[in-house]
Amino acid sequence: MRSLKLGVAAIAGMCALSATAEAGDCVKIAAIGDGLTHDLAVIMSTHGLANIIDSKGRTGKGPVHTKCEPGTFGTECTSWQAACK
């Protein structure tokens, strides 16, 4: 169930935050991850972001930004980054 929630949230975040960034064919992509601890939630969101960027055939540009807040069962983090072709 948690994997399904992460997948749906990552896709929704990607669609909601898709916007042109920097020069060229770049978009901002986001992923949401949750975990019982802060560190686990960060890992889930950053690895989910890397998987989405890779599956779209893009390369991450610039720093990965992550914001965390308390979730229903632990911590929920959102990570985002510009990704270019």
C-alpha angles and dihedrals in degrees: 000000000000091000091052091049091049092049094048092045092049093051092045091048092048092051094044095048100038105126137140112272132184119336127323127017099335132143134181111245126192137190132189124216132178134195144161090257132040092243093052092049091051091050092049094050097044094045090045089052092050090050093051093048091048094047090053091054092243135128123229114244125196128355126334110240119208130187122185134192136167113284135193094274106020126313131345120203132189119204125189138178141167112259125194136189 
